[in-house]
Amino acid sequence: MSKGISRELTWIVAGLWIALFFGWATDLWTITLLAYFLFYVARQLYSIKRFEQWMKGSTKVPYPPSSGLWGELSYLVSRKQRSLEKHADLQFYKSEQFLAASMTIPDAIISLNEYNQIEWFNKSAKKIFKLKHSDTGRKIETLFRHPDFIQYLKSKHYGKGMILQSLNGMPRVFNIKLFPYFKEHKLLIVKDIHELYNLAQIRRDFVANASHELRTPLTVLNGYLEVMIDSIEPSSTWQKPLEQMHQQSYRMQSIIDDLLTLSSMESETITGKQKQVNVPQILQEMHIDAEQMSHGRHSIDFKVDMNLALKGFEEPLKSVFMNLISNAIRYTPENKSIEVRWYHDKRGAHFEVQDHGIGIAQEHLSRLTERFYRVDTARSRDTGGTGLGLAIVKHILERHHAKLVVTSQLGIGSVFRCDFPNRAVILLQDSDSESRDKKIPSRS
């Protein structure tokens, strides 16, 4: 039992004994007990009034009741209040520490509410966007009216963000990205990547220029090797060395071509307006090429939705499809099957190549799209691979807001699937419902 309750019970018992003594002495039991009851109630009401005034912070009552039940209650409230004040001071200190730290971050940070109104911004954002404290509460669209940014903000597909070549008159490259948090709130982070972008551009230019410069001497070398091969006798001891030289020079030519293609992808030279791409027609033509590439060593089946087209760039998409099909042919043993599927569901359109080849170990899957990364270097060279095909596929798919998904099991085979978003899907008008999911017959 607490001290406050003990004191209150002592007051009650002592007062009751005094009242009983006066009642016995005066023989006025009713009046004495009534007077005691009224005194006790009045005392409690007075303590309640003082406690209420103290809780309200009245200057007339600087101290709470100090005895009895209300004194104990006042003590507990005071202790809880001190604990809360200490916790509040700690939180305020942490908040001030966080704000001070965020002010020193070189990246611009702006907090937006669910209506895209500015809640808070740091020093870098103030400098880049020329913000003032009075801009708090204003919509970000009214202060930053770049059309690409407004489209990005409304799309709600924030993903990898966006790149701007200039911002508010500053000729520098910025990376802009939105991070949703706390229900509908968003954090806008603007990072100055001008130096990194320039370094990447220098690297891309070097690769492109070096590849262009190597093309001419390789063309001359290939020409002379072909002439020499044609001019010597088949039984000559130079036949095999010349053929190997010609094979390696051709492989170098393929690497240079892929480097130029990849450089083009990274430099964002896919320009122009996206058009309707008749994927079923492209796959019908590729089926013939795949059979010729296989030379009858594989069973190649194409299952294609003949009503399903895409909005995109035709030549890059052809490169994606042919790259995946040729990889399946290269790495699938003889007398094994390869399935190519083109279909769509509620998530979007899907191009899928499934082989029953050697498979890929799980630790390699995440690195397949890296430049020159090979699971088996010796086998890749024997089959004519350059190590750049999947890197090209990745970049082309990113231009189409699509992604590459790879699943594989050693000794069983692999599935390479390109997932295209619903907004890229075009359904061709075709009254013949039987043409959907048509299986293109084998030409072997």
Secondary structure, DSSP 8 states (H G I E B T S, - for coil): --HHHHHHHHHHHHHHHHHHHHHHHHS-HHHHHHHHHHHHHHHHHHHHHHHHHHHTT-TT--S---SHHHHHHHHHHHHHHHHHHHHHHHHHHHHHHHHHHHHH-SSEEEEE-TTSBEEEE-HHHHHHTT--GGGTTSBHHHH---HHHHHHHHH---TT-EEES-BTTB-S-EEEEEEEETTTEEEEEEEE-HHHHHHHHHHHHHHHHHHHHHHHHHHHHHHHHHHHHHHS-TTSTTHHHHHHHHHHHHHHHHHHHHHHHHHHHHTT---S--EEE-HHHHHHHHHHHHHHHHTTSSEEEEEE-TTEEEEE-HHHHHHHHHHHHHHHHHTS-TT-EEEEEEEEETTEEEEEEEE-SS---HHHHTTTTSTT--SSHHHHHHTT--S-HHHHHHHHHHHTT-EEEEEEETTTEEEEEEEE-GGGEEE---S-GGGTTEEE----
